[in-house]
Amino acid sequence: MFDIGFWELFLIFILLLFVVGPDRLPTIAGHLGRWFGKFQRYFFELKDSIQQEAEEPTNQINKLLDDQKSSMDFLQKEINDKKTDNQK
């Protein structure tokens, strides 16, 4: 997601170890993990809602196109029937 590799994470861990200390590092890591999880869930929900909103007009357009196609097929059949009636 953020394109952070192993060495970048390792450097961040070492910096946190020096700044925070080894006794408080597990507590802070737990808090950061929970916040990152909340952040990730929020963006997945946002992405899903945007996809649902985008699918609704697409479904409506497809339904309209299908209705138009069935109407055109019906009209084409009627025209062909009239042509055959006139030829008899």
N, C-alpha and C positions, 0 to 999 in steps of 0.2 A: 504494500500500500504506500509506504513512504520511501521504499527502495533503500532500506537501511540494511547493510550487510553485517556479517559476523564481526569484522574488525571495528566497525563503527559502534556496535553494541558493546563490544569489549571495552573500548575506550570510554564510553559513557559509564559503564559499570565501574571502571577504575576511578574515574573522576568522582562519581557518587560515593565510592568507598572512602576516598580521601576527605571529601567535603562533609559527609554525614557521619561517617564512622561505622565500624562493623556492627555495633550493637543496635543501631536504629535502621540499618539498611534493609533488613527483611520486612520491617513494618512499612517503610516507604515504598518498597517494591510491591507489597500487597495492595497498598492504596493506588499506586500507579496502574497496576494490573486491572483493578476494578474500574477505575476511570476510563482506561483504554477500552475495556469491554463495553461500558455504557456508550462511549463515543462510537464504537464500531456498530453496535446494535442500532443506535440512532440513525446512522447513515444507511444501514441496510433497510430500515423501515422507510426512510425517505426515498431511497431508490425504488423500493417496491411500490410505494404510493404513486410516484411519478410514472412508473411503467403501467400501472392500472389506469391512471388518467389518460395516458397516451393510447391504450388499447381500446377504450370505449368509443372514441370517434372513428377509429379504424373499423371496429365491428359494425358501427352504424353505416359507414360508407360501403362496406362489403354487402350489407343487407340491402341497401339501396341499389347497388349494382346488380345483385341477384334478382331483385324485383324488376328492374329495367330489362334484364336479359330475358326473364320469363315473359314479360309483356311483348318484347320484340319477337320472341319465338311464336307467341300466340298470333301476333299480327302477320308474321310471315306465313304461318299455316293458313290463316284466313285468306290471304292474298293468293296463295297457291290453290286453295279450294275454289275461289272465284274464277281463277284462270281456267281450271279444268272444267268448271260448269259452263263457261263461255265457249270453250272449244267443242263441247258436245252438241 
